[in-house]
Amino acid sequence: MVGRIGLPLCKAVAMPTNHPANQFNPSPNQAPTNRAPHAFKSPANSSPSPNTFFRMTQADRQALLATPFVVLIGIGFAFAGSNGAPLAHGIHPFALSVALAFIINWLAFIPAFIWQTEKYFDLVGSLSYITVALVSFIYSGHRDPLACLLLAMVLIWAARLGTFLFKRIHKSGKDGRFDAMKPSFIRFSAAWTLQGLWVTFTAAAALAAISADFRPQLGLATILGSLIWIAGFAIEAIADLQKSRFKANPDNQGKFISSGLWSRSRHPNYFGEILLWIGVAFIAFPALQGWQYLTLLSPVFVAILLCKVSGIPLLEERADEKWGGQPDYEAYKKNTPVLLPRI
């Protein structure tokens, strides 16, 4: 989930599904599921045994080594988003939001591990976005149009995503990605820790602008960013709706979707996701200063993760395994762009 450091860690823990890489599109034309990458496939018997907690597998060691690194990156981002502000008057709103992103997930992990359940993993992720945005807004004391606009964007996006994910897990009853890791304290806790960092990264520009000391007037960047965000949000939501309706039709079982937005891009929901966070970055930019400019890496990180690491490459591989060699699929793949929609 976190760029370069996500490479070893993602082999040990599943990616939060409130990240788009696992969110809605397990393959270009497959029903939305929570299937894990191949490294996460559940063994034949994934039930906890009395000695499970004390066994240290290679995946456990990877997660154990990577988890402190994830936390350190979160601390570094907290410093940057706070513009290196001293803590003489208490913790900076941005740093507080980052801390809460991790704490919320750590607290949720405790009952999840005790009861061996992942049903609320995605819901907690969405609630984390909502919580950190509200805390940053309230604790900063800023009530200007810029802060209100960015808060609304984060809340609307997180509420839609949270509702979708909760309905999905409620319908399916489980998330198969977690079957192999739930019995492992180390790997399961690493997944929740990683979700805290994911929340921090994706919402960083918005949180930094909401809590920044400099309060600019709304201008061209706001208008442009808002238009980009609206377009991205609409594309993502419409793509998800089209895929859900397609898979709900029994006549489409085993088929891939190539209609609607999916006729223009093989991953239109990912394109929308990247686009909306670019819009947030445009809106946030005028309020940022100093170290806070690092938070503009948020949409860059999302794009790299989706396009090069754990999103599109894995999904394309699965689609090739399922439909590769079929003339209609090969034609669809040849004529339809991977990400950027065909005009």
CORDA-V248053 format. One record per backbone hydrogen bond with DSSP energy under -1.0 kcal/mol. CO is the residue of the C=O (numbers start at 1). NH is the residue of the N-H. If there is no record, write none. Layout:
co,nh
CO,NH
CO,NH
This chain:
co,nh
2,5
4,7
5,9
6,10
9,12
9,13
16,19
19,22
27,30
37,40
38,41
49,52
51,55
57,61
58,62
59,63
60,64
61,65
62,66
63,67
66,70
67,71
68,72
69,73
70,74
71,75
72,76
73,77
74,78
75,79
76,80
77,81
78,82
79,84
80,83
82,85
87,90
92,96
93,97
94,98
95,99
96,100
97,101
98,102
99,103
100,104
102,106
103,107
104,108
105,109
106,110
108,112
109,113
110,114
111,115
112,117
118,121
120,124
121,125
122,126
123,127
124,128
125,129
126,130
127,131
128,132
129,133
130,134
131,135
132,136
133,137
134,138
135,139
136,140
144,148
145,149
146,150
147,151
148,152
149,153
150,154
151,155
152,156
153,157
154,158
155,159
156,160
157,161
158,162
159,163
160,164
161,165
162,166
163,167
164,168
165,169
166,170
167,171
168,172
169,173
175,178
176,179
178,182
181,184
184,188
185,189
186,190
187,191
188,192
189,193
190,194
191,195
192,196
193,197
194,198
195,199
196,200
197,201
198,202
199,203
203,207
204,208
205,209
206,210
207,211
219,223
220,224
221,225
222,226
223,227
224,228
225,229
226,230
227,231
228,232
229,233
230,234
231,235
232,236
233,237
234,238
235,239
236,240
237,241
238,242
239,243
240,244
241,245
242,246
243,247
244,248
249,252
250,253
252,255
259,262
260,263
261,264
261,265
264,342
267,271
268,272
269,273
270,274
271,275
272,276
273,277
274,278
275,279
276,280
277,281
278,282
279,283
280,284
281,285
284,287
285,288
289,292
290,293
291,294
292,295
293,296
294,297
295,298
297,301
298,302
299,303
300,304
301,305
302,306
303,307
304,308
305,309
305,310
305,311
306,312
311,315
312,316
313,317
314,318
315,319
316,320
317,321
318,322
319,323
320,324
323,326
326,330
327,331
328,332
329,333
330,334
331,335
332,336
337,266
